[in-house]
Every structure is written in structure tokens, then in C-alpha cells.
Amino acid sequence: MTFLSVGIRFEANVEALNAVETTGNYSKHRRVPYLFYSPRDQEFKVIYVPALSGESLAHAYQEALVEEAKAVYGGSAPVCEECARGEFFKSMSDEYVKKKLAAVFSGSKPEDLLNDPVKVEEAILKSCLVEDIGGFLYAGKIPVKRTSRFQVSYALPVKRAALYSVTEPQLHARHAQLREVRDRSQREAASEQMIYYVETGTALYGFILNLDLSSIGISAVTGEQILKDEEIEKRRSVAARALFRLVSGRQFGAKLSRFFPVGDVVGVVVAETEHPFSVTSPIYWGSALATARRLRVLKEKFEEEVSLTVYDALEDISDLGEFDFVSIADTPEGALASVL
């Protein structure tokens, strides 16, 4: 099975994982419009809730790719200099592509290969695992695009708890030493000694991350295999390990040094299929059961091999016992271990 779809549900109290702007001394948390059904009024309404962007989660996943590549490959990890620094602007211009062309096709001049999309893609894929899995867009005279092999949603509040998700500014103060204040102008002293606000969010979040393992090392231009089988298997391992680390280590979002969220992963659903399939979003209550019922249709009608692993600390998942392809884990890591 070569397609993974993972649904994550986690509780985060007093988090500042995704800010959108700073106005003066006020940092705002990302908020988005959210469709909500009101049983009392029997109609849909739009409310604004705290959220984490897919870009934020994708950046964290690609940082995990870099770290896991180092662990798997050692000192020979195929990661370009920019991605290794966590700067994922990829091979966007001639400057970056020429370096990769020179390294892969040492017998040719890089300038002569810039108009060959097949050579450009091959050089980039062989040079950088992150761009193989995370995609890139070379905006040259003849542009070359590789769509990301993974997809990630926004992290949004679970429907049942959406009305209880909030954002609230927290007051903080920065102090300068008294002798420094006396020795400097009033303006300088005011900038060093000030109050500031950080808007924090609290919610029960859910998000989805899909990973197409079958297309790693495969050309998006020709559809042919670029890398050797052994290398492809290594990169698939790195992709799966990075997903495990992303969730288990909670290393996503901003301001982790002083606003590390108080909470835990309370639900994990991992579906493994032969073809693209996405789990039912964990923002819905009963998402694991809904996913299992959908997978049963694939198994019976399409005769496709499927697997589902579930961990849930909030819901009663006893009904999942009727599905022979479902495994129940007792920890988030136990569920994620299935991807390894």
C-alpha cells in the first residue's frame, strides 16, 4: 500500500502557534471563517475561530524531513543547502538550479540544460529529497513544476467544540535595567521597557495530512522512475518517519519556546490504501467510524487492500471491532508506528 492519509486531533490550550500580523505591540492569532450548524436556530452560521494554516504545518513537516534525512543517510543526506537551513523556497530560479545541474551532470554546462525540463527535474530530485517530496516550481524560461507529494489541511476546531474555541490577548512586560534607562534618551528607554500583547488561542483542533508514497522518485514530467529502487525506499522511509516525528514531537507552529501548547494528541486515524484516499476529517465526531465504513466500500467493491489504525482518547470506538482491517492502538505513537 502506497498512499497514507492521517487525521490528527489534538488539544491546545494557551497556544500562539500561528500569528498573522503584528500591529504595534499587539500580535494577532490566525482566525478563519468557519461553517457551523446551530441546533437551536436550525440553520448554518459562520463563526470565526482560531486556526493553524496548512503552510505552517507543511513547513514543520519539511523541517522534519530534513532531520530524518540526516538520521537515515548520515552525512550523505540528499538535501540542498537552502532546505537544510529550513528555507524552503526551493529551486525557484536559475541561480539554484544551475548548482544542482552542475552537480548531477558534471560533463555538461548548466546553462545548456536549463531549457530541458526533464534534465532540470532530474537534477533537482537527485539533489534534494525535500523537493522530491515537497515539490517545487522552477520559474525559468521553460518552467518546471513538481506538485508536492504530501497534502495538509488547516488545523481547525472540532465541530462539537467549535463554540468553545477562543482567542485572548495576554499582557507581557519587558523591562530595562534602571541604570540603562538613565543613560539613554527617553525614546530609547521607552522602546526597551514596554508592554506587549500576544493573542493566544485555545481549541480542540483537527487536521489531515496525506502522503503519496508511490510518486516519490517518479518524474512529474515524463511519469518515469528517476531514482533507483533502493533510493526510493529510503526516501519513503524518511517521509514516514518525518510524519511520525511531526505529531509525536509536537514540533509545529510558532512561539514554542514560550507558548508551548498545554494539551495532548487525543486522536489519530491512519489509513493505508493502494490509491489516493483521504480519511474523514477529525473535526467531525465519529470520523474514525465514518472512515472505516468508507474503506469497507473500497475493499468490497474495488477489491483494494486497505488498513486502518486508530487511537482515540475521547470517543467510544468499540464499533470499530466489526471491521477486520482495523487495528486499535493504545497511544498516538502506537497508531503512527503503522506508517513505519
Residue pairs with C-beta under 8 A, 6 or more apart in sequence:
1 272
1 273
1 274
1 305
1 306
1 307
2 212
2 213
2 214
2 274
3 210
3 211
3 212
3 213
3 214
3 272
3 273
3 274
3 275
3 276
3 277
4 210
4 211
4 213
4 240
4 243
4 270
4 271
4 272
4 339
5 208
5 209
5 210
5 211
5 270
5 271
5 273
5 277
5 278
5 279
6 208
6 209
6 210
6 211
6 243
6 247
6 268
6 269
6 270
6 271
6 279
6 336
6 339
7 206
7 207
7 208
7 267
7 268
7 269
7 279
7 280
7 281
7 282
7 287
7 288
7 291
8 206
8 207
8 208
8 209
8 247
8 265
8 267
8 268
8 282
9 158
9 204
9 205
9 206
9 265
9 266
9 267
9 268
9 282
9 314
10 204
10 205
10 206
10 250
10 263
10 264
10 265
10 266
10 267
11 203
11 204
11 205
11 263
11 264
11 266
12 201
12 202
12 203
12 204
12 205
12 261
12 262
12 263
13 202
13 261
13 262
13 263
14 170
14 200
14 202
14 259
14 261
14 262
15 200
15 201
15 202
15 253
15 259
15 260
15 261
15 262
15 263
16 27
16 29
16 198
16 199
16 200
16 201
16 253
16 254
16 255
16 259
17 52
17 56
17 201
17 252
17 253
17 254
17 255
17 256
17 259
17 261
18 29
18 30
18 51
18 52
18 53
18 56
18 253
18 254
19 27
19 28
19 29
19 30
19 198
19 199
19 254
19 255
20 28
20 29
20 30
20 31
21 27
21 28
22 28
25 194
25 195
25 196
25 197
26 169
26 196
26 197
26 199
27 196
27 197
27 198
27 199
28 199
29 50
29 167
29 199
29 200
29 201
30 50
30 51
30 52
30 53
31 48
31 49
31 50
31 51
31 167
32 48
32 49
32 51
32 154
32 156
33 46
33 47
33 48
34 46
34 47
34 48
34 49
34 156
34 157
34 162
35 44
35 45
35 46
36 44
36 45
36 46
36 47
36 159
36 162
36 163
37 43
37 44
37 45
38 44
38 45
47 162
47 163
49 156
49 157
49 162
49 165
49 203
50 157
50 165
50 166
50 167
50 201
50 202
50 203
51 154
51 155
51 156
51 157
52 154
52 155
52 205
52 207
52 252
52 253
53 154
54 152
54 153
54 154
54 207
56 252
56 253
56 254
57 152
57 155
57 207
57 209
57 246
57 252
57 253
58 134
58 148
58 150
58 152
59 86
59 88
60 246
60 251
60 252
60 253
61 134
61 150
61 152
61 209
61 242
61 243
61 246
61 252
62 83
62 88
62 130
62 133
62 134
63 86
63 251
64 242
64 243
64 245
64 246
64 249
64 251
65 129
65 130
65 133
65 134
65 238
65 239
65 242
66 77
66 79
66 83
66 84
66 86
66 130
67 242
67 245
68 238
68 241
68 242
68 245
69 77
69 78
69 79
69 129
69 130
69 238
70 77
70 79
71 241
72 234
72 237
72 238
72 241
73 234
77 129
78 126
78 127
78 128
78 129
79 128
79 129
79 130
80 91
80 96
80 99
80 100
80 127
80 128
80 130
80 131
82 88
82 89
82 90
82 96
83 90
83 128
83 130
83 131
88 130
88 134
90 96
90 130
90 131
90 134
90 135
90 136
90 137
91 97
91 100
91 120
91 124
91 128
91 131
91 136
91 138
92 136
92 137
92 138
92 139
93 138
93 139
93 140
94 114
94 140
97 110
97 114
97 120
97 123
97 124
97 138
97 140
98 110
98 111
98 114
99 110
99 127
100 123
100 124
100 126
100 127
100 128
101 108
101 110
101 113
101 114
101 119
101 120
101 123
102 110
103 123
103 127
104 122
104 123
104 126
104 127
105 113
105 119
105 123
113 119
113 120
113 123
114 120
114 140
114 141
114 142
115 140
115 141
115 142
116 142
117 142
117 144
117 221
118 219
118 221
118 222
120 138
120 140
120 144
121 144
121 146
121 219
121 220
121 221
121 226
122 219
122 226
124 131
124 132
124 136
124 138
124 144
124 146
125 131
125 132
125 146
125 217
125 219
125 226
125 227
126 226
126 227
129 235
129 238
131 146
132 146
132 149
132 216
132 217
132 227
132 235
133 148
133 149
133 150
133 216
133 235
133 238
133 239
134 148
134 149
134 150
135 145
135 146
135 147
135 148
135 149
136 144
136 145
136 146
137 143
137 144
137 145
137 146
138 144
138 145
144 221
145 220
146 220
147 220
149 211
149 212
149 213
149 215
149 216
149 239
150 209
150 210
150 211
150 212
150 239
151 208
151 209
151 210
152 207
152 208
152 209
152 210
153 207
153 208
153 209
153 281
154 207
155 205
155 206
155 207
156 205
156 206
156 207
156 283
157 165
157 203
157 204
157 205
157 206
157 283
158 203
158 204
158 205
158 206
158 282
158 283
158 284
158 285
159 283
159 284
159 285
160 285
161 203
161 204
162 203
164 203
165 201
165 202
165 203
165 204
166 201
166 202
166 203
167 199
167 200
167 201
168 199
168 200
168 202
169 197
169 198
169 199
169 200
170 197
170 198
170 199
170 200
171 195
171 196
171 197
172 195
172 196
172 197
172 198
173 194
173 195
173 196
174 192
174 193
174 194
174 195
174 196
175 193
176 189
176 192
176 193
180 189
180 192
181 189
181 192
181 193
184 192
198 255
198 259
200 259
204 266
206 267
206 281
206 282
206 283
206 287
207 282
208 278
208 279
208 281
208 282
209 243
209 246
210 276
210 278
211 239
211 240
211 243
212 276
213 236
213 239
213 240
216 232
216 235
216 236
216 239
217 225
217 226
217 227
217 231
217 232
217 235
218 224
218 225
218 226
219 225
219 226
225 232
227 235
237 340
240 339
240 340
241 340
243 336
243 339
244 333
244 336
244 337
244 339
244 340
245 251
246 252
247 265
247 268
247 332
247 336
248 332
248 333
248 336
250 260
250 261
250 265
253 261
264 313
265 332
266 312
266 313
266 314
267 282
267 287
267 288
267 311
267 312
267 313
267 314
267 315
268 309
268 310
268 311
268 312
268 329
268 332
268 335
268 336
269 279
269 280
269 282
269 287
269 288
269 291
269 308
269 309
269 310
269 335
270 308
270 309
270 310
270 335
270 336
270 338
270 339
271 277
271 279
271 291
271 295
271 306
271 307
271 308
272 306
272 307
272 308
272 338
272 339
273 295
273 298
273 304
273 305
273 306
273 307
274 304
274 305
274 306
275 304
277 294
277 295
277 298
277 306
279 287
279 291
280 287
280 288
280 290
280 291
280 294
281 287
284 290
285 315
286 315
288 308
288 310
288 312
288 315
288 317
288 320
289 317
289 319
289 320
291 308
292 308
292 320
292 323
292 325
292 326
295 306
295 308
295 323
295 325
296 323
296 325
298 304
298 306
299 305
299 306
299 325
306 325
307 325
307 327
307 338
308 320
308 323
308 325
308 326
308 327
309 326
309 327
309 328
309 329
309 334
309 335
309 338
310 317
310 320
310 326
310 327
310 328
310 329
310 335
311 328
311 329
311 330
311 331
311 332
311 334
311 335
317 328
320 326
320 328
327 338
329 335
329 337
329 338
